[in-house]
Amino acid sequence: DHIFGQLGVCDTRVDHPIFLTEAYCNPNYSRKKLNELLFELYGVPQVGYGVDSLLSFYYNYFNGSMGTQEELSAMSGLVISSHYTSTHAIPFLNGSHLAQYSRRINVGGQLHHSLLQQTLHLKYPQ
């Protein structure tokens, strides 16, 4: 309700398709519950999902333009996506991501913040 209120949608029904971004390897349970809410409570006609770091990789690889099929097949790189509680490493080779080599590391911004705060307290005690 809060998100739709911030967007100015005051009705109980949303007549537009919704596209959501999520972290890599987001559990299907979370997606299922969100789909139930969107379809049953708000009557959304369509829902699409995309991995935020992969969408960013595609966009930045082509500088905001649509790539040709040849450019897509030559695309290679490594996506490092850091979130609040985890970091993902997703390799790309010849236009496709290699899911079997993708990794999730349980180190994210929360841990970095607490370590920096502890270091500052050691250096500058009160």
C-alpha positions in Angstrom: 0.0 0.0 0.0 2.8 2.4 0.9 4.5 2.0 -2.5 1.3 2.5 -4.5 0.4 5.5 -2.3 3.8 7.1 -3.0 3.3 6.5 -6.7 -0.1 8.2 -6.5 -2.2 5.1 -7.1 -5.1 5.4 -4.6 -7.4 2.8 -6.1 -7.5 -0.8 -4.9 -7.0 -1.9 -8.5 -3.9 -1.3 -10.6 -4.6 -1.6 -14.3 -1.0 -1.5 -15.5 1.6 -4.2 -15.8 4.4 -4.1 -13.2 8.1 -4.8 -13.7 10.1 -5.5 -10.5 13.8 -5.9 -10.0 15.2 -8.4 -7.5 18.5 -9.8 -6.3 20.1 -12.7 -8.1 18.9 -16.1 -6.8 15.9 -14.6 -4.9 13.9 -17.4 -3.4 10.8 -18.5 -5.4 8.8 -18.4 -2.1 9.2 -14.6 -2.0 8.2 -14.2 -5.6 5.2 -16.4 -5.1 3.9 -14.4 -2.1 4.4 -11.1 -4.0 2.6 -12.5 -7.0 -0.3 -13.5 -4.8 -0.5 -10.0 -3.4 -0.3 -8.2 -6.7 -2.7 -10.5 -8.6 -5.3 -11.1 -5.9 -5.3 -7.9 -3.9 -4.5 -5.3 -6.5 -5.7 -7.1 -9.7 -2.5 -6.4 -11.6 -2.8 -7.8 -15.2 0.9 -8.8 -15.6 4.1 -8.9 -13.5 7.6 -9.2 -14.8 10.8 -9.7 -12.9 14.4 -8.9 -13.7 17.7 -9.2 -11.9 18.9 -5.7 -11.1 22.6 -6.3 -11.6 22.1 -8.1 -14.9 19.9 -5.3 -16.3 22.5 -2.8 -15.3 25.2 -4.9 -17.0 23.3 -5.1 -20.3 22.6 -1.3 -20.1 26.1 -0.3 -19.4 27.7 -2.7 -21.8 25.8 -1.1 -24.7 25.9 2.5 -23.3 22.1 2.6 -23.2 21.4 1.5 -26.8 20.1 -1.8 -27.9 22.8 -4.2 -29.0 22.7 -6.3 -32.2 22.7 -10.1 -32.1 26.4 -10.2 -32.9 27.2 -7.8 -30.1 25.1 -9.8 -27.6 26.9 -13.0 -28.5 30.3 -11.3 -28.0 29.4 -9.9 -24.6 31.7 -11.1 -21.7 32.3 -9.8 -18.2 31.9 -10.2 -14.5 29.1 -8.6 -12.5 29.7 -8.0 -8.8 26.5 -6.9 -7.1 26.7 -5.9 -3.4 23.5 -5.7 -1.3 22.8 -5.1 2.3 23.4 -8.7 3.5 25.1 -10.4 0.6 27.3 -10.0 -2.5 26.8 -11.9 -5.8 29.4 -12.6 -8.5 27.9 -13.4 -11.9 30.2 -14.3 -14.8 29.2 -13.7 -18.5 30.8 -15.4 -21.4 29.9 -15.0 -25.0 26.5 -13.4 -24.3 25.2 -15.7 -21.6 25.6 -15.8 -17.9 27.2 -18.9 -16.4 24.8 -19.8 -13.6 26.9 -22.8 -12.4 29.8 -20.4 -11.7 27.7 -17.7 -10.0 28.3 -17.3 -6.3 26.6 -15.7 -3.4 28.8 -14.5 -0.5 27.2 -13.6 2.8 29.1 -10.3 3.1 27.3 -7.1 2.4 26.9 -3.5 3.3 25.7 -4.3 6.8 28.9 -6.1 7.7 31.1 -3.4 6.0 29.3 -0.7 8.0 29.7 -2.5 11.4 33.4 -3.2 10.7 34.1 0.4 9.8 32.2 1.5 12.9 34.3 -0.8 15.1 37.5 0.4 13.6 36.6 4.0 14.1 35.7 3.3 17.8 39.1 1.7 18.2 40.9 4.6 16.7 38.8 7.3 18.3 37.5 6.1 21.6 35.1 8.3 23.5 
